[in-house]
Amino acid sequence: MAFLFDIKDTTYKWLGIFSLIWAFIFIPIGIEFIGTTDKRDSGMIYLGLCLPLFLVVGILFIYFGLQAEREKREFEKLAGYLKAYRRIRIPALASKMRLSEYDTERRIIRCVRLGLLTGYIDRASDEFFNPQGMEGKVLITCPNCGGSVEQMIIEGETGKCPYCGSLMVQAK
Amino acid sequence: MGKILGLGEVAHFGLATLFFLLFGIGALSGSLYIGQGDMANAANVIGACAVIALLPGVIFLYFGLKLARERSVLQDMSRFLMEKQRTSLDEVAARFRWSPPDAEDKIVLAINEGHLRGNFDRGTKQFFTEGSQQNMEFIARCGICGAGIGMWASKMAPAKCQYCGAEPRPGFKPPAPPPAPVPVLILAPPGMPVTGAPYQYGMAPAAQQYGMPSYGVPAYGVPPYSAPPYGAPPYGAPPYYPPAVAAVPPPPAAGPVQPTGQGSDISPYPQEVSPPPPQPPKKKRTVKFLFFSMKSGALKTIGFILFSIGVMFLLAAIGASFTFWGGQFFMIVCSGVLYLPPLLIGAAVIVRAYREEKYKEQLLDIVDYIETYRRITFVMLARKMSLPEDRVRKIVSDILEFELVEGYITQDNSEFIVALRKEDVKTVRSCPYCKNPSLNLQIIRGGSEKCPYCSGVIYFQEGS
């Protein structure tokens, strides 16, 4: 399924290009024939066949190919964000992707199905996390102000107290 | 459309060259007509070549150049990030004159393209490269003025407190750079046939690696040392000094370096060796489900066949109505017997097939939701799928029947939980925030649950 998704845009574009090449070959011939007196009928047939069969179909294929490419890029970008962040809140991801939260979540689900990424969604914190983002240390209280902080900090990350703004890392 | 036809930049340049060659050949052929004075044909040939060969060539060249430029920018940025090891998005944005969101997008693109490996830090909005953690340490407070600076600094380079301007780590000394190798004489090892010069030149590490006193000068050749006598091993070198790789001591095993910064101990729980994270379930499809999947396809095929038969009869009837006497009557009779039933039945079967297809999509979507959430209420599923709850329950029962997900519905019939390993589920009896001892929350590894009393988010934690 992921393979089919991967080659979808390229396949459409190749089919479009092939159709357009045939159109570019046959349409001038048809026009040339129409200009003559003895081959006018052949020219009409050429044009009648080529315009809908090759030109329109080719343009449609290219259009679908571009649509599929845009979709693929969007999915890859989403998967890239999720891999790079390891653990990210869906509203934050939605703002980065310039999508609604609902659409972002649907796309995450689709990415998981396509095998572009692996991970889970935590319903309480509304975060998506991959297996790397699973193992972190939980920050309960801020060592600076003593405020209760609910954060999971993954290795290499810095936690931020929402009250005093002080930064802290996970202790080894 | 940065990458047309899914090809790389080299392929784009190759295709552009090919099309330009084609155009060149065409133009040459056209010029032969010019020689014969047939200007019309020459114009036709050259014009056709321009459309067929020159235009695609220019398009391929344009996209090839664009791809090459994009790749070059990504490589530059990746080099910059790898040198810095840990950089804020603002710094990347300022360096390359992008906006911070654009810089973030480019970093993600570079990761996707394989130029870069690393992760974002959500707290500081920085990007750090993979493995850079071993060279960085977190400084929570300035050791001089006591200000909470909360910064990451290289263990090798001095840092600067943003408040007092001093080095925040008292007594910090940047480690000395590794000593530069010096030229030494290397003798041929015993047994090695000496065909030319009796010795060869090589590079030896500096003296202190061999426990000799270091005066900040090369091992020998300058005072206080003098060159060893002919045939003797060089000072500081082991007796046998084989050339090339054997002379290089093996690098120390790279183990995790404990950060020595003043980061606070934030975990109230004892450290435990955690089991490996659970692998996502493999997509399995039972025979029952395969038959179910094929149902929509089969229905579609049958529907299209019936519909096509109906259309053929309809066309035959229309043709008949124009060809022989009484055709109009024949068409009316046939409409009820020949083409109408297959048309109607075919259309109905096609509609049914699309409904089945839609149901299958919904079923697979719910499977993905369940596997991604691992624990989800029917209400939540219904909201996410924009479906009535009863329908969601029906789909979930079908999912269980097709054995697409291993799991169970809770006793109160409100949520679905996938089957998990015992060590991946923890039961929390007391809230760490409000200390309420009457909790009974089950938390799945990596996830969290909200305390029903104080709404504090309680994360899964080893040892809790």
Interface residues (C-beta under 8 A of the other chain):
Chain A: I7 D9 T10 K13 W14 I17 I21 F24 I25 P28 L66 E69 E76 K77 A79 G80 Y81 K83 A84 Y85 R86 R87 I88 K96 Y102 E105 I108 I109 R110 V112 R113 T118 G119 Y120 I121 D122 R123 A124 S125 F129 P131 Q132 G133 M134 E135 G136 K137 V138 L139 I140 P143 N144 S148 E150 M152 I153 I154 E155 G156 E157 T158 G159 K160 S166 L167 M168 V169 Q170 A171 K172
Chain B: M1 K3 I4 L5 G6 A48 V51 I52 P101 E104 D105 I107 V108 L109 I111 N112 G118 N119 F120 D121 R122 G123 T124 Q126 F127 F128 S132 Q133 F138 A140 G148 G150 M151 W152 P256 Q258 P259 G261 G263 S264 D265 I266 S267 P268 Y269 S274 P277 P278 Q279 P280 L364 D365 D368 Y369 E371 T372 Y373 R374 R375 I376 M380 K384 P432 Y433 R445 G446 G447 S448 E449 K450 G456 V457 I458 Y459 Q461
